[in-house]
Amino acid sequence: MLDPQAFPYVTLVVILVVAAGGGAMFLVESSTEPIGIQDALWWAVATVTTVGYGDFVPHSLLGRCVAVVVMLVGITFASLLTANLAAHLTRRRDRQAQDDGLARPASVSAPPVQVRHQLAAAGARAWWDSVAEGTATGVTRPGRQAPIAC
């Protein structure tokens, strides 16, 4: 997880990747296809956010190389930005819960596989014992009659 103080820097990197990627795409692709700077910036935003409308596709080899760099760097930093924002909101909710006296356990996890198997086996044994005693619901022991419901 990122340091909370890194949030502005990650945001700045995402903005710079969009601006630089859009500017580079404008410079590289404007000679092969009529594209404005607004369209290039729109493409960079759509690429970094993984929307990818497909309304603009780079045709030159250099344009495709720029696209790969924008994709890798932009998607990485956009995901870091999203993860950092989610962590900040979770920390804030946990602090609020602690202030309200509703402290939440630090980590809640499922029991290990061995424990789950032991619990399942114990449940199956208890059920089988109730069948043997004739006390299981809806199950009768061989040789015994089921109770008659009125």
Secondary structure as the mmCIF struct_conf table of DSSP 4:
data_model
#
loop_
_struct_conf.conf_type_id
_struct_conf.id
_struct_conf.beg_label_comp_id
_struct_conf.beg_label_asym_id
_struct_conf.beg_label_seq_id
_struct_conf.end_label_comp_id
_struct_conf.end_label_asym_id
_struct_conf.end_label_seq_id
HELX_RH_3T_P HELX_RH_3T_P1 PRO A 4 ALA A 6
HELX_RH_AL_P HELX_RH_AL_P1 PHE A 7 GLU A 29
TURN_TY1_P TURN_TY1_P1 SER A 30 THR A 32
BEND BEND1 GLU A 33 GLU A 33
HELX_RH_AL_P HELX_RH_AL_P2 ILE A 37 VAL A 48
TURN_TY1_P TURN_TY1_P2 THR A 49 THR A 50
BEND BEND2 ASP A 55 ASP A 55
BEND BEND3 SER A 60 SER A 60
HELX_RH_AL_P HELX_RH_AL_P3 LEU A 61 ASP A 99
TURN_TY1_P TURN_TY1_P3 ASP A 100 GLY A 101
HELX_LH_PP_P HELX_LH_PP_P1 ALA A 103 PRO A 105
BEND BEND4 ALA A 106 ALA A 106
HELX_LH_PP_P HELX_LH_PP_P2 ALA A 110 PRO A 112
HELX_RH_AL_P HELX_RH_AL_P4 VAL A 113 GLU A 133
TURN_TY1_P TURN_TY1_P4 GLY A 134 GLY A 134
BEND BEND5 ALA A 136 ALA A 136
TURN_TY1_P TURN_TY1_P5 THR A 137 GLY A 138
TURN_TY1_P TURN_TY1_P6 PRO A 142 GLY A 143
BEND BEND6 ARG A 144 ARG A 144
HELX_LH_PP_P HELX_LH_PP_P3 GLN A 145 ALA A 149
#
